[in-house]
Amino acid sequence: MKRVSITIRWLGHASFQIKADEKIIYLDLYRSKQLRERVPDNLDPASIILVTHSHNDHCFPQAIDEVRKEGTKVIAPENCGEKLEYEFLSLKPGEKSTVQGITIEAVHAYNVKRFRSPGKLFHPKGFGVGYLLKIKDKAIYFAGDTDVIPEMKEIGAVDVALLPCGDTYTMDNKDAVEATKIIKPKVVIPMHTWDNSVDDFEKGIVGTKTKFVSLKEGEIFTLSDST
């Protein structure tokens, strides 16, 4: 099988740019004024844009429109329809679509213990999704806004996991350690940190076979053949 050059660039918050040869994929592209100041707007036009849920810091139409071009495939939950004024594909957990040779599967992402108010979760089950991307022989798991959930046991082999760990709305460092030990990715990259320290996340997976990679905003991780 021909090797594909794959890079993952953290754009801040829960936003990533993945380059797979000539394909450009954006995950939860969000470009606040603060992020634009820290990561310049030199973003390539998109081949594929994935959105996990309708919250503004994940479904940000202005940023999407800046990289969307003719032929760009946008995949987002149905509840993003109020914001995205064009046709897009919606996948429910377990559903897959192959776009330009890349297989994208929606997976569960939801809260079990983080509440907006008593009895009201920030992200109830069915509100949003995560995504599992298969690019040739590499698998990238983008968790979305989630707690540790039973479905993580069903993800399968993962080369790189992008996990939230900022607490309040998602897993914290301790939870992210638990999730990493369940998923067993070759590499884990923290996201949605809210500028909190990820030291406890890193320390918590010492002794496992997972490599911890903490990116600064704008930094790039390159998948190697050994990843």
TAPE-V79484 format. One record per run of one state. SS is the DSSP state (2 for helix, 1 for strand, 0 for the rest). FROM is the first residue (numbers start at 1). TO is the last residue. Records with the same first field share a line. If there is no record, write none. Layout:
# TAPE-V79484
SS->FROM-TO + FROM-TO
This chain:
# TAPE-V79484
0->1-5 + 13-14 + 21-22 + 28-32 + 39-47 + 51-60 + 68-72 + 76-77 + 81-88 + 90-95 + 100-101 + 110-114 + 118-119 + 122-127 + 136-137 + 143-149 + 155-159 + 165-172 + 184-186 + 192-198 + 205-210 + 213-219 + 224-227
1->6-12 + 15-20 + 23-27 + 48-50 + 73-75 + 89-89 + 96-99 + 102-109 + 115-117 + 120-121 + 128-135 + 138-142 + 160-164 + 187-191 + 211-212 + 220-223
2->33-38 + 61-67 + 78-80 + 150-154 + 173-183 + 199-204
